[in-house]
Amino acid sequence: MLVKNAKFFLGGKITEKDILIEGERIKAVGSFSGKGIDASGFLVLPGLIDAHVHLRDPGATHKEDFHSGTRAAIAGGITTVLDMPNNNPPTTTLERLEEKRAIASKKAVCDYGFHFGAGTNNFEEVKRAKPGSLKIYMGKTTGDLFLPDEKLIFLHFQNFPKDKPIVVHAEDQAIIETEGRTPLAAQVAVAKATMLAEKSGRTICIAHASTAREIELAKKWRKSLVETCPHYLFLDQEKIRHLGNLGKVYPPVRDEAERKKLWGALDSVDYVSTDHAPHLPKEKEKGAAGFPGLETSLALMLDAYNKKQIGMEWIISRMCENPARIFNMRGKGKIAPGFQADLVFVDLRKEWKVRAENMQSKCGWSPYEGMSLKGKAAKVIFRGELVLDGEEMVKEIRGKEVMQ
């Protein structure tokens, strides 16, 4: 395959070259004769990597599954997803991990990986499973995974290989039970996790930072990495008031003042993920927490770029390059010879409105419903094949497991 007239970032600046693809890899960039896919009018990005999704498979496939969820990813310009372990039952044993692998291998239409759940007594299972990443829940959320004791957290920090990431859901359960899911609940937990990480000398990733103070506290330890999510950047309490229970998410969306402070701390954020956590509207009305986000995350960032709120290099580093590096996915996250041929053609001039009825996710709603955005994924090449062309999924390619 040949991609002609591609504008993309190379060495920190936009260049225009052809991209020669052989099989599933980029063979060369330069000037080549022959016909191919014309990228004129688009900006070409590496396929995005979403390191934090909940595809609900197995256990709650009426909400989402590996097929619908990865179709949603492709529609949003995302070619790799990393699935969280809080299924029912949770992914805390080798057998459950193998079950999830078997399901994904038959259903997923983008690449995928798995976070493994840290339990109160599954230290041997963690060693047996040899997962690419471990997830620790310091506060209770969807599912049964929760570590109530700092000693248990520290033991997992010590026992898990130092060259693999541990992702931490940082909310302090004691504060949650007395005051609710306040900014303080998140900030206290981040401070505790950071202290334990420094004591054990390891890298941790603080998931879904919702306030600038969490980032500041995490960065007191040089090996702490921080993730944030689009809903903390683009929504606030006033903007979701009309949603009622649909607006419930953990950690909660904060007020406008906190949102503005978070924007001011973006240079210290290491990567952006969606925390795609779909529930049906009837489940949301009963109190389920979580937002869908796979099909809107890139578009929200492109809209912010068009408004000169954020730079394109920042988007590429936090949504492509850094997730690939942090989660040990070699050959992903860049447009360069030898890298996997995952490309997203973005139309920066495309004006559109978010409509859940046009989305691939099973959940059937979006917190951004009706929002006008400028910028969208127009074409997606995955593993060297054109899979998305405009609004149409033109081909399904089986994804493969990454991050092992």
C-alpha positions, 0 to 999 in steps of 0.5 A, a space after each residue: 500500500 502507498 499513501 500519497 501526499 501525507 502531511 505528518 509530524 516527523 522530527 518535531 515538524 510537519 512534513 509532506 511525504 509518501 508513506 510506503 507500507 509493506 504488509 503490516 509495517 511502514 517500509 519507508 517514507 519519501 517520494 514514490 511513484 505509483 498510485 495509492 491513497 491520496 492523503 491531500 487535505 488531511 493531517 496523518 497521525 499515528 493510530 491512537 492508543 487508549 490505555 484505559 478502557 472497560 469493554 465489559 467482556 466477559 460479564 456484561 456484554 449487554 453494555 459493550 463487548 470486544 467487537 462493539 468496543 473495538 469498532 468504536 475505537 476504530 471509529 474514533 481513530 484509536 487502533 490499540 486499547 488496553 482493557 481494565 480488569 474490573 469485570 464480573 468476575 474480575 481478571 485476577 487469575 491466569 485462567 480469567 486472563 486466558 478467558 479474556 484473551 480467547 474472547 478478544 482474539 475472536 472479536 477485537 478489530 483493533 489491537 488490545 492488551 490487558 491490565 491485571 487486577 491486584 487482589 488481596 491475596 493473588 500475589 502468586 497469580 500475578 507471578 503466574 500470569 506475567 501480565 504486562 500491567 497491574 491495576 490497583 484500586 484504592 477506592 471502591 468503584 464498579 466491580 469488586 476490586 479494592 485494596 483496603 490496606 496500604 501494606 497490600 498496596 506496598 507488597 504489590 508495588 514491591 513484587 511486580 516487575 519494575 519494568 512494567 507499569 502499575 496503574 492506580 485508581 487513586 481515591 481514598 475510601 475512608 474519605 469517600 465514606 465520610 465526605 464523598 468523592 471530593 477532590 480531597 479523596 483523590 488527592 490524599 490517595 495520590 499522595 499515599 500512592 506516590 509515597 509508597 511508590 517512592 519507598 519501593 522505587 518503582 514507576 506508577 501511573 496515576 489514573 484519571 487525574 481530575 484536578 491539578 493538585 493530583 498532578 502536583 502531588 504525583 510529580 513529587 516522585 520522579 517516577 510517577 506518571 499521570 493520566 487524565 481523561 477528556 471528560 475532565 478537560 471538556 466537562 464541568 459540573 454545570 455542563 453536565 447538570 442536565 444529564 442527571 444520573 447520566 453524569 455520574 462518573 468516578 472520579 466525578 467531573 469537577 467544577 469550572 475552577 478545577 477544570 481550568 486549573 487542570 488545563 494549566 497543568 497539562 504539560 505535566 500530564 503524561 498520557 490521555 485515555 478515555 476511561 471508556 466505561 459504558 452502561 445502558 441509560 437505564 443502568 445509569 439512572 439507577 446509579 451506575 458510574 462511567 462515561 463512554 468516550 472512545 468515539 469522541 476523545 480524538 475529536 474533542 482534542 482536534 476541536 481544542 487544537 482548532 481553537 488554539 487551546 492545545 498543540 498538535 505535538 502535545 496530542 500526538 505525544 500524549 495519545 500516541 507516543 507516550 502510551 506506547 512507551 509507558 506500556 512497552 508497545 514496541 513499534 507503535 505510536 510513530 510514523 516511521 520505518 519499521 513501525 506498525 502501519 496504523 494511521 489516522 487521517 484527520 479532517 481538521 475542517 470537518 464540522 459535526 455534532 455528536 449524536 449517539 445514534 451514529 456511534 458504534 458503542 452498544 451503550 446508546 448515549 454520550 455525555 457530549 450529545 449535541 456538542 458541535 465539534 470541528 475535526 474528526 477521524 476521516 480514514 483509518 489504516 490498521 495493520 496496513 489495511 484501510 478499515 475506516 473510510 468516512 463514516 463507513 467501516 469498510 473492513 474488519 481486521 482481527 486485532 492482536 494482543 500487545 503489551 505482554 
